[in-house]
Amino acid sequence: MNLLKVFIGPGCLSLPYAFTKGGFLLAPLVLILMTLMVYRNMRLLIAIKEQLKQHHPDRQSSSYGDITRHVLGASAGKLVDYVIVSMQLGICTVYFRFIPTNLHSTMQSVPENHFLLMIIPFLIGLTWIRHMKQLAVFSTFANLATVITIFVVLLFAGEHMIENGGIAPDLPLQRLATVPVFFGSVIYSFEGCGSIPSIHDSMLEPSEFNHVLRQSGIVVFMCYILTGMLCYLSYGDITNGSITAELAHRSINPIIASLNVLIALAVGLTYPMQAYAAVEVLERKLNIRDPVIDDHAETPASNGEGSSRRTKQLVFRTLLVLGTALCAGSVKQLGLIVSFFGSVNGSLIALILPPILDNHARKSSGTRAYLVNWVTILFGSIGGTMGAIICINDVMTGESSGAE
């Protein structure tokens, strides 16, 4: 369930937009290839983690950064920590555009950026919450809302296809010019890869991880392919980074309107959980965390020192929320934001780094595995670079790759 939780989220709702950028034949083929690569990479990562644990039982290897630090050195480990932090902040930026996009589609008389401004105080207040356990009820609600939304969207897509007697007309087999945007959007959905070592570390029976990963991987792939492919075949070109917002623009339906409000609320409530990992790392770097209250340490801080740290925390978290809001407000196209952060951060975490670690740790069994590693590295590097370049170009020129 934890694996499904980190891979199936609001990012699924951007997959119909992604399939529009790939074409109805090329998109599923590339998705299959990417899924197989990510699945293999996660197994490699856990194999390396187990090797480190066996050879160096005294070393901490419970996170992605820990594993990289032990294999490639302290600088590489620190880089991975910051990449994961930037990925989380990127997700927060996506959320800041996702919420106004969905609310605006339901209440079109209110501009998107007005909604963005209205939700800032709400999200600032949520990020002031100090502990993840206090956010558990929000997480449960968000998971339920996401599952309901995806299920209803699939029902609407199937019904639309039946009513129209088949798939949408004139769908291209492939769109090579925009397939890197597809790459970025899909790899963004795999952003949970950074949590794999921690999930493995928390298992009661870690030896069963590959079996669990295979089962959950099948469910995740089916969810991705159904959400992206069925909606694209049913509705044709999707121009919005959120399929629920797209459907609201196409027709007035109270169920779709309710889904947009529901998913916007769910995403808003999970914003602090996405920000928490970044906040924790950055506050430690800035030395503004209270050892007792924030990290459950035994050495208490003085009252004056604790109060000062808390004030600095509130200011820092407020500025962090405002920063992600500013980034989201500067780019209107939700689809481009999703693809950009997927291309830059997701490709490194999910595709490029695991085979590099495997080659360096000599876990590969023979020349074939070594070559597969390099193919994966090149695929992730080329796809990520081209995806980022196209997204930046479309943002700068104001073209319609992600137009809403």
LODO-312178 format. One record per residue (C-alpha): residue in three letters; x, y, z. Coordinates in steps of 0.1 Angstrom, whole numbers, plus 5000, padded with zeros to 4 digits. Example, Ala and Ser with C-alpha at 12.3 -4.5 7.8 and 13.67 -1.06 7.14 Angstrom:
<pts>
Ala512349555078 Ser513749895071 
</pts>
This chain:
<pts>
Met500050005000 Asn502950245007 Leu504350174972 Leu501050244956 Lys500650554977 Val503950704965 Phe503350624928 Ile499650684924 Gly498751044931 Pro497651374914 Gly500451314888 Cys498151044872 Leu495751314862 Ser498351474839 Leu498951154820 Pro496151214794 Tyr497951544785 Ala501251344784 Phe499751084759 Thr498651374737 Lys502351464734 Gly503351114725 Gly500750974701 Phe498450674707 Leu501050424695 Leu504350574706 Ala503150684740 Pro502150334754 Leu505350184739 Val507550444756 Leu505550404789 Ile506150024788 Leu509850084783 Met510050344810 Thr508150124835 Leu510449834829 Met513550054833 Val512250204865 Tyr511249864879 Arg514749724872 Asn516350034886 Met514450004919 Arg515549644922 Leu519149754916 Leu518950014942 Ile517749774968 Ala520349514958 Ile523049774964 Lys521449874997 Glu521549505008 Gln525149474997 Leu526149775017 Lys524349645047 Gln526049315044 His529549455040 His529249755062 Pro526549685089 Asp527649985109 Arg526750225082 Gln523450395078 Ser521950315044 Ser518250375048 Ser517850665023 Tyr518650724987 Gly521250984998 Asp522850735022 Ile523350474995 Thr524750724970 Arg527050864997 His528550525004 Val528950424968 Leu530050754951 Gly531250964980 Ala530051245003 Ser529651504976 Ala527451284954 Gly525351194985 Lys524851554993 Leu523951624956 Val521251354957 Asp519851494990 Tyr519451834973 Val517951674941 Ile515351504962 Val514751824981 Ser514352014948 Met512051744935 Gln509751784966 Leu509752164961 Gly509052104924 Ile506051894934 Cys504952184957 Thr505252424928 Val503052184906 Tyr500552174934 Phe500352554935 Arg499352554898 Phe497252234900 Ile494852374926 Pro494052704909 Thr493752524875 Asn491052284889 Leu489152544909 His489152784879 Ser487752514856 Thr484752494880 Met484452864887 Gln485653014854 Ser484553374864 Val487453384889 Pro490953404872 Glu493453124881 Asn495953354897 His493253494920 Phe492753144933 Leu496553104937 Leu496653414959 Met493653294979 Ile495252964988 Ile498553104999 Pro497553175036 Phe495852835038 Leu499052655027 Ile501252865049 Gly499152765079 Leu499452405070 Thr503252415067 Trp503452565102 Ile502352225115 Arg505452065131 His505051685128 Met504151445100 Lys501951245123 Gln499651545127 Leu499051535089 Ala498051165088 Val494351235085 Phe495051465055 Ser497051195038 Thr494250945042 Phe491651185028 Ala493951274999 Asn494550914990 Leu490850834990 Ala490051144970 Thr492651064943 Val491350704939 Ile487750824936 Thr488751094911 Ile490750854889 Phe487950594890 Val485250844880 Val487450994852 Leu487850644838 Leu484150584839 Phe483450914821 Ala486050834795 Gly484550484788 Glu481050624787 His482150904763 Met483850644740 Ile480650424739 Glu478450724732 Asn480650834703 Gly480950484688 Gly484650444693 Ile487850634697 Ala488450994688 Pro489151054651 Asp492551154635 Leu494751054664 Pro498451044653 Leu500550734658 Gln503450934671 Arg504551294678 Leu508251284678 Ala508651664683 Thr506851664716 Val507651314729 Pro510251454754 Val507351644770 Phe505551304773 Phe508751164789 Gly508951444815 Ser505251414824 Val505451034828 Ile508751034848 Tyr507151294871 Ser504551034880 Phe507450804892 Glu508651064917 Gly508050814945 Cys511350634935 Gly513150854960 Ser511250684988 Ile511950324978 Pro514950265002 Ser512950405031 Ile509950185023 His512249885021 Asp513949975054 Ser510549975071 Met509349635059 Leu508849355084 Glu510149105058 Pro512549295035 Ser513448975016 Glu509948995001 Phe510549334986 Asn511049224950 His507749024951 Val505849324965 Leu507449564941 Arg506449344911 Gln502849324923 Ser502549694930 Gly504349774898 Ile501749594878 Val498949784895 Val500750114890 Phe501350044853 Met497749954847 Cys496650274864 Tyr498950484843 Ile498150314810 Leu494350324816 Thr494350684828 Gly496450814800 Met495450594771 Leu491650564777 Cys491250934782 Tyr493351014751 Leu491550764729 Ser488150884742 Tyr488551264741 Gly491451314716 Asp493951594722 Ile494151694758 Thr495552054763 Asn495252084801 Gly497751934825 Ser494751814846 Ile492251584830 Thr489451684854 Ala490052054845 Glu489951954808 Leu486651784812 Ala485152074831 His486052304802 Arg484552064777 Ser481152034793 Ile479152154824 Asn478751854847 Pro478151874884 Ile480051554891 Ile483151674873 Ala482852014891 Ser482651834924 Leu485751624915 Asn487751934907 Val486952084941 Leu487551754958 Ile490951694942 Ala492052054947 Leu491252024984 Ala493051694986 Val496151834969 Gly496152134991 Leu495951925023 Thr498951715011 Tyr501052015002 Pro502752025037 Met503551655034 Gln505351705001 Ala507152005016 Tyr508051835048 Ala511151645035 Ala512551955020 Val511752165051 Glu513451915074 Val516651905054 Leu516852285049 Glu516052365085 Arg518852145097 Lys521252315073 Leu520052655086 Asn520252535122 Ile516752645130 Arg515152315142 Asp514352255178 Pro516251935189 Val513451835213 Ile510251935196 Asp511251875160 Asp513751585162 His512751425196 Ala516251475209 Glu517051445247 Thr518951765251 Pro516552055255 Ala517152405242 Ser516652705265 Asn513352875263 Gly514753185246 Glu516652975221 Gly513652755214 Ser511453065209 Ser513953215185 Arg514252905165 Arg510452865162 Thr510153225149 Lys512853155123 Gln511052835114 Leu507753025108 Val509553285087 Phe511453025067 Arg508352815060 Thr506353115050 Leu509153225025 Leu509252865011 Val505552865004 Leu505753214988 Gly508653094967 Thr506852794953 Ala503753014947 Leu505853264928 Cys507352994906 Ala503852854899 Gly502453204892 Ser505153274866 Val504152984844 Lys500452924836 Gln500752594818 Leu500452314844 Gly501452054819 Leu504852224813 Ile505552254850 Val504951884855 Ser507051794825 Phe509952024835 Phe510351894870 Gly509951534858 Ser512651594832 Val515151754855 Asn514651574888 Gly512651264880 Ser514951134853 Leu517951154876 Ile516250984905 Ala514350714886 Leu516450644856 Ile520050774856 Leu521450734891 Pro520550374899 Pro522450214870 Ile525450454877 Leu525450324913 Asp525149964901 Asn528050004877 His530250164904 Ala529249904930 Arg529949624905 Lys526549464911 Ser525949394874 Ser526249034864 Gly528149034831 Thr528449254800 Arg524749244791 Ala523649394824 Tyr526449654821 Leu525249754786 Val521549774798 Asn522750004826 Trp524350234800 Val521350224777 Thr519150334807 Ile521550614816 Leu521650744780 Phe517850714777 Gly517250904809 Ser519851164801 Ile518651234766 Gly514951224775 Gly515451444805 Thr517651704787 Met515451734757 Gly512251744779 Ala513752034800 Ile514852224769 Ile511452194751 Cys509652304783 Ile511852604788 Asn511552694752 Asp507752674753 Val507552874785 Met509853144770 Thr508053164736 Gly504553114750 Glu503752834727 Ser501052584732 Ser502752264744 Gly501052304777 Ala498452554769 Glu495252544788 
</pts>
